[in-house]
Amino acid sequence: MPGHWVGRSGRYDWRAGYWQAQRPGYRYVPDRWVQSPRGWVMRPGYWAR
């Protein structure tokens, strides 16, 4: 899992990545920034079939 920046209390902290075994029959969709009516928000990564 890749690392990423996390916004907290007006500053950003780095959250380190880590290793995770591949899940057979799934693909990993990484974290991503998406624009919403309330501004930019981080959508967490997930395993998709």
C-alpha positions in Angstrom: 0.0 0.0 0.0 1.5 3.3 -1.0 2.1 6.1 1.5 0.2 9.4 1.4 -0.2 12.8 3.0 -2.9 13.2 5.6 -4.3 16.7 6.4 -4.8 17.3 10.2 -5.3 20.5 12.1 -4.1 22.8 9.3 -1.0 20.8 8.5 -0.1 17.7 6.6 1.6 14.6 8.0 3.1 11.7 6.0 1.5 8.3 6.5 4.0 5.6 5.6 3.0 2.8 3.2 3.2 -0.8 4.0 3.4 -4.2 2.2 0.2 -6.3 1.7 -0.1 -9.5 -0.2 -2.0 -9.4 -3.5 -5.6 -10.7 -3.2 -6.3 -13.3 -6.0 -9.1 -12.1 -8.3 -8.9 -8.5 -7.1 -7.0 -5.3 -8.1 -6.0 -2.5 -5.8 -7.5 0.9 -6.6 -5.2 3.5 -4.9 -6.1 6.5 -2.8 -7.2 9.5 -4.9 -8.2 13.1 -4.5 -11.7 13.9 -5.9 -13.5 17.2 -6.2 -16.8 17.4 -4.3 -19.2 20.3 -3.7 -17.4 20.9 -0.4 -13.9 21.0 -2.0 -11.2 18.4 -2.6 -11.5 15.2 -0.5 -9.3 12.1 -0.2 -11.0 8.8 -1.2 -9.2 5.9 0.4 -7.9 3.0 -1.6 -9.7 -0.3 -1.8 -9.6 -3.8 -3.3 -12.0 -4.2 -6.3 -13.0 -7.4 -8.1 
